[in-house]
Amino acid sequence: MQRVESPKRAGLNERLQELNLWPSGGERWYDESAAYEFTEREIETLETAADTLETLIFEAVAHVVHHDRFADLGIGPALAAYAAESVKRGDPSVYGRMDLAWDGTGSPKLLEYNADTPTALLEAAVLQWEWLKALHPHSDQYNAIHEALVERWRVLRQQSGLSKIVFAGVLDEDDDRATLTYLEDTAHQAGWLVALQEIGDLGFDGRRFVDATDQPLEALFKLYPWDWMAHEPFFEPLVRADIAIMEAPWRVIASSKGLLAVLWELFPGHPNLLPASFTRSAIEGPAIGKALFGREGAGIETDGVDGMTPALPTPYDRQPKVWQTWHPLPHFDGWHPVLGLWSIGGEPAGMGIREDRNLITGTGARFRPHRILD
């Protein structure tokens, strides 16, 4: 695993503008001025870790349901009951991203699992593949994300017997809009009738949920967290509605960072896990406290970590925290990469890399492409 400088490819700015990923101000998030290189053996190590962790995570989710540990994970009673029923039904998932710390040696370590609303999908599935074909046409990349997504949507359409799906989220957010637009396209390629709309435009007429054209909803993909939806006025009727919703309600269990503590309880000493607990005193040495539903590096507290400046206040600071052993990210040329391993339907499918100059990956991170050495 190494970081290398990369030449700028022709037409990149125009491509980003075409995809509405060109920033209105400041530096762009998707950046090809540097890239990462891996050996085939390193990719095999990462894929094996991702496959193993998917199994452990599903077992931990089942444990939470069986032992009614929703409160530990910050999940209220109404959402807990909805999620438990979702697990019992065996509701399918679409995709997820686990963030790992690794420098190419030892075992990759799970930092957290983004099971409900992961973004940076278009960059991982499409943009870095275009970079590879333009600059390294004879190399390969750990990236079967696009094909896996199209196939996943095809299977879900076949299993459900449904034909139309609405993709909804906060479209003013660049990441959300790009992710939803891309997911909409992959579903369309799989044969779904698709529509994209603002989540606030969903309606409830007292009997049924309807889309922006007042048509009844058959299926909904919402890039809007379940822990937020549980506090919306429409949540109670949504629970009673006959709608296929993706991601499934049980994914809120996997997306709570409290699951890190449950994983360590169930599989102590596992080489792909870090010690984690709901209490700070249970973690020896430097530790990092993570808000149960914090996002984009917000809601983070550190204790005993050298070189850390106090974090700015965030809306997540009032949430309970889970404590995890501090495992510093690797250091390459002043940057700290996080390896995002993507799973489609629970199966590993590819990788995207975000890096930040800060020790905690936040909104100032850059996405970097990668390739497998010939």
Steps between C-alpha positions, in 0.01 A plus 500: 500500500648830393391852412625650172454825314271475200475720188179687436294333228345699221138599538471431872359843587237471229410150619454622857283785379292255295438295815429812710804420715691819421509709819346844500787619720816365656696193398336201339434184700584255222873541430721297266826683573600199711403133496562181694656180371449151639629154429257220422579338834413821685166519320430138594571587864253789488230297325535218751472748787188656350337162446580392856372824651171480310438163669595630845282809459194297404554275804527808722176640354321174579642513854363851555154389391501176698620668821304825451805724522358781290529755781877436517520597134295817542193362319163600645211255562294573187795473262632199692175308449498591131864392459442173687212410269721585203765253622239228553362554149849477355470832317781533244767768496633686198847622589730613781851626564732395778788732581829327577838618624795324336848579375562177310636308799328295769121472507259769374300647788134597490445863598125509430231369268285730288193283450218748445605809299855458367608747231811536277351216295515662156866588553584143597293322236545727197749785525801306622428231237506768229833621642639146480391447139636841395842483668561130575299305241697180556464505880215375714310648793308354791172619362201293389259739670302610196435151365413374849250782555320443170478129577379572854218720373407231247477239777298732725255575217461130428456403866256779585288487186496881505572722200537862617725656763536858620842625612469774759735709710622853566589600147663828603784294646756430225603158635140387544389617157796335325447174686125491438535590133752222452292242688197603296697434181616155613143403592377622161763283330358205695151560361335710772281798421669775700439851630715740701352750742553704813410299808286788628277461193380156607136522601252314720132536416375331815490156340815462295834657419533668163783647296526852363252413223245362753562144387504230772846388605592139427864518603713773652875540525568775750841656551379633833607337828256279686591671827378826343191345343391365839448860614298610197120540524452244220694223676205333674286466185810395305544203733145387415532563126539223246815639338834335428754736658872493438726505682299262719413611857739245654792689351465758777642233734806450283547874452511580873858531615387325815525181296880536528474425872267206437740360242788514749287332768410217264837462329766628743848506355388453141781626272267723294343670803616763747414490871179695552264560791212717614718617791828687471653323799483165321747619232865508596719779366399769249145472377254670271135558590254485213143629512270206431362664188767759426591572137793632296737514796255696716420400857854376563679525834857391566665413828873457542573552130807715438480782249122536501338841521160537670215426259249768408149455643262292285133394525619146576681593821188431710480140382638212707840378386674174439871490583751333272874450538683776316651347186673775302454500126811440288701801389590560136654833395305689767171325420307236698299255284187309598421196286129475423405142413168484317261206536203444271233274646748397768770399248831693469512685167768768502684781674513878517765699688449827686788682659531801725788702638333477839517189718120477484343475156251783455343729242844614381591153373590420138402195300799333328494229231698177524637223283642153535862476393560300184 
